[in-house]
Amino acid sequence: MSRVSVVTGAASGIGRATKELLESRGERVIGVDIHDADVIVDLSTAEGRAGLADGVRRVDDGPVDAVLAIAGLAAAAPPTVAVNYFGTIATLEGLRPLLAGSPAPRAVLVSSMAALMPTDGELVGLLAAGDELAALARAGELAQDPATTGAQIYSSTKLALDKWVRRQAATEQWAGAGIPLNAVAPGIIATPMTADLIGTPEARHALLGLVPMPLNGIAEPIVVARLLAWLTSEENTHLCGQIVYVDGGSDVVLRGDSVW
Ligand SMILES: NC(=O)c1ccc[n+]([C@@H]2O[C@H](COP(=O)([O-])OP(=O)(O)OC[C@H]3O[C@@H](n4cnc5c(N)ncnc54)[C@H](O)[C@@H]3O)[C@@H](O)[C@H]2O)c1
C-alpha cells in the first residue's frame, strides 16, 4: 500500500514541490493550505486549526503515515507568529492521533537557518509558553520598533520551533509512539516567499552576504522536498529531534565548530 502524507503549505513553494515529489513516487498526499488544496484551512486562526483533523478525515478516513508541517509566512508582522509557530504546532499535535494506525509513522516541520539570526528573547519565551495572545502582542510591538521593523519576528518563530522539536521528540507522544519527529532548516530557497529578495543580482548578492551558501548557492524547492521525503519515509527509523540544515553551508559558515 502506498503511504499517505499530509502536507501543509501544499499550494506553493516547498510544500508544493514536496507534494509533487511524493506523488511522483506513487504516494498519496493530502494537501492542506489556505487556497488550492484538498483541505482549505486558515492555520493562523484557532477555528482553522481546530478543523484541520476533521478536514483531513473527510478527504481520507484511513490512517496517515506522515505529517509534514511546511506552511509558513515571512512577513515582519504578527500573522507570522500565528502561522509559523501556533499553526505548525497545531498541525503536528492535531494530526498526531491520525498517525496511530500507521506501521511507520513520521513527522517533520520546516524551520529555517534564520533561527541563527538575531531573535527576540521575550517573543521566543512567550511562544515556548504557548501564550498566543501575548506573543501576537509582542510581535506587534516588534513590528512597530523603528530599529528592527519586526525583523526578529520570523527568526524568533523558527528558533521557538527548533526548541519545541528538541523538547518533544524524545517524549512518549513521539519517540515513545515510534514517531521520528524532526525539523529541516533551509537556507535561501527560490520560492514565492523569497521572490522579491532574490529578484535582481544586487538583491541576491546582498542576501547571500547575510546567508552565505558556499555549496551551490540558492536552492530550488525540490532540494528541500527530497530531504523532507526521506525524513518521512520508512527508511528514517532513528533520526530523533534533529534540526537538519539544508542550507548550502550557511550554518557551517556562521557557527563553525561552536555547536558542541
Ligand atoms: N523560501 C525560503 O527561502 C525558506 C527558507 C527557510 C525556511 N522556509 C520555510 O519553508 C516553508 C515554506 O515556505 P515557501 O518558501 O515554500 O513559501 P511559499 O510562500 O511559497 O509557501 C508557503 C505556503 O504556506 C501557505 N500558508 C500561508 N499562510 C497560511 C495559513 N494561514 N493557513 C494555511 N496555509 C498558509 C501559503 O498559502 C503557501 O502555499 C515556510 O515555513 C518557510 O518559513 C523557506
Ligand as a Chemical Component Dictionary entry (heavy atoms), coordinates in Angstrom:
data_LIG
# 
_chem_comp.id                   LIG 
_chem_comp.type                 NON-POLYMER 
_chem_comp.pdbx_formal_charge   0 
_chem_comp.three_letter_code    LIG 
# 
loop_
_chem_comp_atom.comp_id 
_chem_comp_atom.atom_id 
_chem_comp_atom.alt_atom_id 
_chem_comp_atom.type_symbol 
_chem_comp_atom.charge 
_chem_comp_atom.model_Cartn_x 
_chem_comp_atom.model_Cartn_y 
_chem_comp_atom.model_Cartn_z 
_chem_comp_atom.pdbx_ordinal 
LIG N1  N1  N 0  11.914 30.059 0.792  1  
LIG C1  C1  C 0  12.900 30.066 1.685  2  
LIG O1  O1  O 0  13.993 30.615 1.425  3  
LIG C2  C2  C 0  12.733 29.432 3.022  4  
LIG C3  C3  C 0  13.855 29.294 3.839  5  
LIG C4  C4  C 0  13.727 28.709 5.078  6  
LIG C5  C5  C 0  12.510 28.246 5.505  7  
LIG N2  N2  N 1  11.421 28.389 4.701  8  
LIG C6  C6  C 0  10.152 27.903 5.212  9  
LIG O2  O2  O 0  9.608  26.973 4.301  10 
LIG C7  C7  C 0  8.199  26.933 4.435  11 
LIG C8  C8  C 0  7.567  27.061 3.064  12 
LIG O3  O3  O 0  7.931  28.326 2.532  13 
LIG P1  P1  P 0  7.985  28.607 0.962  14 
LIG O4  O4  O 0  9.276  29.257 0.711  15 
LIG O5  O5  O -1 7.606  27.392 0.219  16 
LIG O6  O6  O 0  6.875  29.750 0.856  17 
LIG P2  P2  P 0  5.578  29.894 -0.060 18 
LIG O7  O7  O 0  5.075  31.253 0.242  19 
LIG O8  O8  O 0  5.874  29.535 -1.459 20 
LIG O9  O9  O 0  4.590  28.794 0.539  21 
LIG C9  C9  C 0  4.019  28.929 1.809  22 
LIG C10 C10 C 0  2.656  28.278 1.789  23 
LIG O10 O10 O 0  2.072  28.405 3.104  24 
LIG C11 C11 C 0  0.702  28.709 2.943  25 
LIG N3  N3  N 0  0.147  29.448 4.072  26 
LIG C12 C12 C 0  0.484  30.712 4.477  27 
LIG N4  N4  N 0  -0.343 31.120 5.447  28 
LIG C13 C13 C 0  -1.223 30.104 5.662  29 
LIG C14 C14 C 0  -2.330 29.947 6.527  30 
LIG N5  N5  N 0  -2.727 30.928 7.357  31 
LIG N6  N6  N 0  -3.004 28.775 6.511  32 
LIG C15 C15 C 0  -2.650 27.782 5.648  33 
LIG N7  N7  N 0  -1.615 27.888 4.795  34 
LIG C16 C16 C 0  -0.915 29.043 4.796  35 
LIG C17 C17 C 0  0.684  29.620 1.707  36 
LIG O11 O11 O 0  -0.619 29.737 1.151  37 
LIG C18 C18 C 0  1.686  28.954 0.801  38 
LIG O12 O12 O 0  1.070  27.997 -0.042 39 
LIG C19 C19 C 0  7.848  28.069 5.397  40 
LIG O13 O13 O 0  7.643  27.543 6.683  41 
LIG C20 C20 C 0  9.078  28.934 5.369  42 
LIG O14 O14 O 0  9.227  29.702 6.549  43 
LIG C21 C21 C 0  11.504 28.962 3.476  44 
# 
loop_
_chem_comp_bond.comp_id 
_chem_comp_bond.atom_id_1 
_chem_comp_bond.atom_id_2 
_chem_comp_bond.value_order 
_chem_comp_bond.pdbx_ordinal 
LIG N1  C1  SING 1  
LIG C1  O1  DOUB 2  
LIG C1  C2  SING 3  
LIG C2  C3  SING 4  
LIG C2  C21 DOUB 5  
LIG C3  C4  DOUB 6  
LIG C4  C5  SING 7  
LIG C5  N2  DOUB 8  
LIG N2  C6  SING 9  
LIG N2  C21 SING 10 
LIG C6  O2  SING 11 
LIG C6  C20 SING 12 
LIG O2  C7  SING 13 
LIG C7  C8  SING 14 
LIG C7  C19 SING 15 
LIG C8  O3  SING 16 
LIG O3  P1  SING 17 
LIG P1  O4  DOUB 18 
LIG P1  O5  SING 19 
LIG P1  O6  SING 20 
LIG O6  P2  SING 21 
LIG P2  O7  DOUB 22 
LIG P2  O8  SING 23 
LIG P2  O9  SING 24 
LIG O9  C9  SING 25 
LIG C9  C10 SING 26 
LIG C10 O10 SING 27 
LIG C10 C18 SING 28 
LIG O10 C11 SING 29 
LIG C11 N3  SING 30 
LIG C11 C17 SING 31 
LIG N3  C12 SING 32 
LIG N3  C16 SING 33 
LIG C12 N4  DOUB 34 
LIG N4  C13 SING 35 
LIG C13 C14 SING 36 
LIG C13 C16 DOUB 37 
LIG C14 N5  SING 38 
LIG C14 N6  DOUB 39 
LIG N6  C15 SING 40 
LIG C15 N7  DOUB 41 
LIG N7  C16 SING 42 
LIG C17 O11 SING 43 
LIG C17 C18 SING 44 
LIG C18 O12 SING 45 
LIG C19 O13 SING 46 
LIG C19 C20 SING 47 
LIG C20 O14 SING 48 
# 
